[in-house]
């Protein structure tokens, strides 16, 4: 088998953060010996999440078995997910913003036996629905737990309590037409109806201004999907939430480097 070096576009700060979590967990369990030390295990987990490397490739690259690679990755993801911020922390952060941007994204998955709930008619593929909250610069603030892909964006936002939480904190939110009727503090563009086939010039101008603001939020979705594991999840879709939470925790560590 051939091997080659690969780069991971993450900082040493992120590697050390995860390594410390693993080290603390090992001390808690009083683990005496592992095939990889805490730093190597952290690197293995990051290679899986950031580069999307398979367990077979990870096992070959780090000199461990496939089952060991799977166990190490699962352990690292669980540790990271436990440190991710919850909805209350996200709302507290959003309350300090001039406004927030809400958008939904579909994370593709393999077809499963009970495939109907995971098929998105909008995207014409199977996946899970994740709600993404961004600030005015398009920076990722929060990502929600995953729901089956057939769930509508507005329904998903309501299921997570996101609409009510944002309204309760008096946060102005810009969202697309999929959130029409959300109420609260959510602002959506004007939509044509049967009785009103054409929008007025003022409404069209308002929609253009709304679109310029809302499209900035797509940067947060792009940021989330720079983690190649989300290109297509090849695990049980019920694992999507813990994976997203782990990535959110790592993103916060990376973003803290630029905090002033």
Secondary structure, 3 states (H helix, E strand, C coil): CCCCCCCCCCCHHHHHHHHHHHHHHHHHHCCCCCCCCHHHHHHHHHHHHHHCCCHHHHHHHHCCCHHHHHHHHHHHHHHHHCCCCCHHHHHHHHCCCCCEEEEEEEEEECCCCCCHHHEECCCCEEEEEEEEEECCCCCEEEECCCEECCCCHHHHHHHCCHHHHHHHCCCCEECCHHHCCCCCCEECCCCCECCECCCCHHHHHHHHHHHHHHHHHHHHHHHHCCCHHHHCECCCHHHHHHHHHHHHHHHHHHHHHHCC
